[in-house]
C-alpha cells in the first residue's frame, strides 16, 4: 500500500500544476495518470493552443505561476513561443510531444511520486472523508492512502466514486458541450499558402452538403504542433455523452472518419498535400463532463459583470464559449439566444431565456474564480481543479480552457499543502495566506 500527504488523480495540465505547486510547499505528493504520459488532452488529444492567460484587449497576463514556468521550460526546448510573445498574440502554441518530456522533468525535479498506466477504480471512505483510492495496475488492485485528495480527471471521476455531489449538463435537457477531435496533418509541402482559400472553400462546400461535421474550415491551426510545418485542425464536432462508453466509441470512430475525409479533400484540391499523412489523437476531445457541486458555482453573472470574489484564487478574462451541445455546425460554436440554426432545438423553442445573450466579460476587465469552487459540499478532504470545478454550464465554458485549469490546479495544490501542514480542514484555511503562497509561486491573485 502506498501513502502520501496529498493524492492527485489525473495528470493533465491542471493535475501537474497541482502536484508541482503542492510539492514546492514541502508536502509528499502522489500523482496518478491513466496514460503513459502526462499532459491530458494537450498531449493525448493534440488540444491547443493554451488559451485564457491574458486580457487580450490590453495584452497583459493575468494567469502566471505554473503557466509561465511551463512556457519558460518549453521555450528553452524551442517547443513554444516565449511567455512575452504569448502575451502579445493572446495564446500559447506549443509542441505536444516535447510537452510530454518537459512535464516529466517537472515531476523529477520536485520528487513527485508518479503512477503512470494507473486507473482509478474506487474509493475507500470513512464518514465524509476519503481515506484512500483503489487503483488498477498490471499488478492488480492496489490502494493509495492520503490526507487530502484532488480530482483533476476532467470528468470528475474521483468526485463520482467518492460519492461527492456533482452537476452534469445544462438545464433542462442535461446535454453538455459537443466533443471533437484535433488530429495532425504532417508532411505538407512548402508553399501551401497559395492554396489556402481553395482548400477552405472546398471544406466549406462539403460542410454545406452535409458531408462534413465541421464548424469552421480553418484547417491551418498550429496550436499543438509549434515549430513544425504540420497542422492540428480544430474543426470537427460530435454530440454525445462523455460518460457513455457507447457515445465515446461512436464518437471516436465517427471523428476519425471525418478527419480522414478532411485530409483527402485537401489532397484532392491541393498538390501541396499530395504526400501529407494523418495522425489521430489518443482520445476524443471532451469539453464538459461532471462538475463538482461546490460551496459556490461560478456562473454567467460572474463572467459578464467581472465579479471579483474575496476568496478569488485565480483570474480569468475568457468568455462564455459553448460549443453546440446538439452538434450543429451552422452556428460556428456560439450557443446563444440568437443562434441562426434552422434545425429543431428545444432551447430555442422553449427555453431561449436560459441561453446567454452576451458572452464576454467587461472590456479590459477580468473576473475571479473563488476558492469555494474547488471545495465539495459533502466530501471534507476533496478538492477539484481543472474543468471539473464547481460551475454552471455557462460558467464552466469560460474556465475549461488550459490556462484557467492550470491556475485552479496551482491553487488546489497549495491549499492541500496548507491543510496538511497546518492540520486544518480545507474550509478552515486562511484565504489571505493561500493567496500569499500563490503569489510566492508567481501566481497573480
PETA-V282624 format. One record per residue. N is the residue number from 1. SS is DSSP state (~ for helix, > for strand, _ for the rest). OMEGA is omega as a letter, one per 40 degrees, with the letter a starting at -180 (none if undefined). NEAR is the number of other ideal C-beta (glycine too) atoms within 8 Angstrom. Layout:
N	SS	OMEGA	NEAR
N	SS	OMEGA	NEAR
This chain:
1	_	i	7
2	>	i	9
3	>	i	6
4	>	i	12
5	>	a	11
6	>	i	18
7	>	a	15
8	>	i	17
9	>	a	14
10	_	a	16
11	_	i	17
12	>	a	15
13	~	i	15
14	~	a	18
15	~	i	21
16	~	i	17
17	~	i	18
18	~	a	17
19	~	a	16
20	~	a	14
21	~	i	18
22	~	a	15
23	~	i	13
24	~	a	8
25	_	i	12
26	_	a	6
27	_	i	12
28	_	a	7
29	>	i	16
30	>	i	15
31	>	a	14
32	>	a	15
33	_	a	13
34	_	i	7
35	_	i	10
36	_	a	4
37	_	a	11
38	_	i	15
39	>	i	15
40	_	a	15
41	~	i	12
42	~	a	16
43	~	i	14
44	~	a	11
45	_	a	14
46	_	a	14
47	_	i	11
48	_	e	14
49	_	i	9
50	>	a	16
51	>	i	10
52	_	a	13
53	_	a	13
54	>	i	14
55	>	a	11
56	_	a	7
57	_	a	6
58	_	a	7
59	_	i	9
60	>	i	7
61	>	i	10
62	_	i	12
63	_	a	17
64	_	i	10
65	_	a	16
66	~	i	16
67	~	a	15
68	~	i	11
69	~	i	9
70	~	a	13
71	~	i	16
72	~	a	9
73	~	i	11
74	~	a	14
75	~	i	12
76	~	i	6
77	_	a	10
78	_	a	5
79	_	i	12
80	>	i	12
81	_	i	11
82	_	i	8
83	~	i	11
84	~	i	6
85	~	a	8
86	~	i	16
87	~	i	12
88	~	a	7
89	~	i	7
90	_	i	8
91	>	a	9
92	>	i	14
93	_	a	11
94	>	i	17
95	>	a	14
96	~	a	14
97	~	i	7
98	~	i	11
99	~	i	14
100	~	a	12
101	~	a	9
102	~	i	13
103	~	i	15
104	~	a	10
105	~	i	9
106	~	a	13
107	~	i	14
108	~	a	7
109	~	a	6
110	_	i	11
111	_	i	6
112	_	i	12
113	>	a	10
114	>	i	10
115	>	i	12
116	_	a	9
117	_	a	8
118	_	a	11
119	>	i	7
120	>	i	14
121	>	a	8
122	>	a	7
123	>	i	11
124	>	a	11
125	>	i	10
126	>	a	5
127	_	a	4
128	_	a	6
129	>	i	9
130	>	i	13
131	>	a	7
132	>	i	12
133	>	i	17
134	>	i	12
135	>	i	14
136	>	i	9
137	>	i	10
138	_	i	4
139	_	a	4
140	>	a	6
141	>	i	7
142	>	i	11
143	>	i	11
144	>	i	15
145	>	i	11
146	>	i	14
147	>	i	7
148	>	a	14
149	>	a	15
150	>	i	18
151	>	i	17
152	_	a	18
153	_	a	13
154	_	a	14
155	_	i	10
156	_	a	16
157	~	i	12
158	~	i	17
159	~	a	16
160	~	a	9
161	~	i	11
162	_	a	12
163	_	i	7
164	_	i	15
165	_	a	7
166	>	i	12
167	>	i	11
168	>	i	9
169	_	a	10
170	_	i	11
171	_	e	7
172	_	a	7
173	_	i	9
174	_	i	8
175	_	i	8
176	_	i	13
177	_	i	11
178	_	i	13
179	>	i	15
180	>	i	14
181	_	i	16
182	_	a	16
183	_	a	14
184	>	i	13
185	>	a	15
186	>	i	10
187	_	i	5
188	_	a	12
189	_	i	9
190	_	a	6
191	_	a	6
192	~	a	11
193	~	a	5
194	~	a	6
195	~	a	11
196	~	a	9
197	~	a	6
198	~	i	9
199	~	a	14
200	~	i	11
201	~	i	9
202	~	i	12
203	~	i	15
204	~	i	9
205	~	i	8
206	~	i	11
207	~	a	13
208	~	i	6
209	_	a	6
210	_	a	5
211	_	i	6
212	_	i	10
213	_	i	10
214	>	a	13
215	_	i	10
216	_	a	8
217	_	a	11
218	_	a	9
219	_	a	13
220	_	i	7
221	_	i	10
222	_	a	11
223	_	a	14
224	_	i	16
225	>	a	14
226	_	i	11
227	_	i	6
228	_	i	8
229	_	a	4
230	_	i	10
231	>	i	11
232	_	a	16
233	_	i	14
234	_	a	10
235	_	a	13
236	>	a	12
237	_	i	16
238	>	i	14
239	_	i	10
240	_	a	12
241	_	a	6
242	_	i	12
243	_	a	7
244	_	i	8
245	~	i	5
246	~	a	6
247	~	i	10
248	~	i	11
249	~	i	8
250	~	a	10
251	~	i	12
252	~	a	11
253	~	a	8
254	~	a	10
255	~	i	14
256	~	i	11
257	~	i	8
258	~	a	13
259	~	a	14
260	~	i	9
261	~	i	11
262	~	i	16
263	~	a	13
264	~	i	8
265	~	i	12
266	~	i	14
267	~	a	10
268	~	a	7
269	~	a	9
270	_	i	12
271	~	a	6
272	~	i	11
273	~	a	13
274	_	i	8
275	_	a	6
276	_	i	12
277	>	a	8
278	>	i	11
279	>	a	7
280	_	i	7
281	_	i	13
282	_	i	5
283	_	i	8
284	_	i	13
285	>	a	12
286	_	a	10
287	_	a	12
288	_	i	13
289	_	i	13
290	>	i	13
291	>	i	16
292	>	i	18
293	_	a	12
294	>	i	14
295	_	i	8
296	_	i	9
297	_	i	12
298	>	a	16
299	_	a	10
300	~	a	10
301	~	i	7
302	~	a	11
303	~	a	15
304	~	a	11
305	~	i	8
306	_	a	10
307	_	i	8
308	_	a	6
309	_	i	10
310	_	i	4
311	_	i	8
312	>	a	12
313	>	i	17
314	>	i	14
315	>	i	13
316	>	i	16
317	_	a	13
318	_	a	11
319	_	i	9
320	_	a	12
321	_	a	12
322	_	i	14
323	_	a	12
324	_	i	17
325	_	i	14
326	_	i	9
327	_	a	11
328	_	a	10
329	_	a	11
330	_	a	8
331	_	a	12
332	_	i	7
333	_	a	11
334	_	i	9
335	_	a	13
336	_	a	11
337	_	i	9
338	_	i	5
339	_	a	12
340	_	a	6
341	_	i	10
342	_	i	4
343	_	a	7
344	_	i	4
345	_	a	10
346	~	a	9
347	~	i	12
348	~	a	10
349	~	a	8
350	~	a	5
351	_	a	11
352	~	a	9
353	~	i	5
354	~	a	8
355	_	i	12
356	_	i	11
357	_	i	6
358	_	a	6
359	_	a	8
360	_	i	8
361	_	i	11
362	_	a	8
363	_	i	6
364	_	a	6
365	_	a	9
366	_	i	10
367	>	i	14
368	>	i	13
369	>	a	16
370	>	i	11
371	~	a	13
372	~	i	10
373	~	a	17
374	~	a	16
375	>	i	12
376	>	i	14
377	_	a	7
378	_	i	8
379	_	a	12
380	_	a	9
381	_	a	11
382	>	i	16
383	>	i	14
384	>	i	19
385	_	a	19
386	~	a	17
387	~	i	13
388	~	i	17
389	_	a	17
390	_	i	16
391	>	i	11
392	_	i	10
393	~	i	12
394	~	a	12
395	~	a	14
396	~	a	14
397	~	a	13
398	~	a	14
399	~	i	17
400	_	a	11
401	_	a	11
402	~	a	11
403	~	i	15
404	~	i	16
405	~	i	17
406	~	i	16
407	~	i	19
408	~	i	19
409	~	i	19
410	~	i	17
411	~	i	17
412	~	a	17
413	~	i	21
414	~	i	15
415	~	i	15
416	~	a	17
417	~	i	16
418	~	i	15
419	~	a	15
420	~	a	12
421	~	a	9
422	~	a	7
423	_	i	5
424	_	i	8
425	_	i	8
426	~	a	14
427	~	a	7
428	~	a	5
429	_	i	14
430	_	a	6
431	~	a	10
432	~	i	6
433	~	i	9
434	~	i	15
435	~	i	10
436	~	i	8
437	~	i	12
438	~	i	14
439	~	i	10
440	~	i	6
441	_	i	12
442	_	a	9
443	_	a	14
444	_	i	9
445	_	none	10
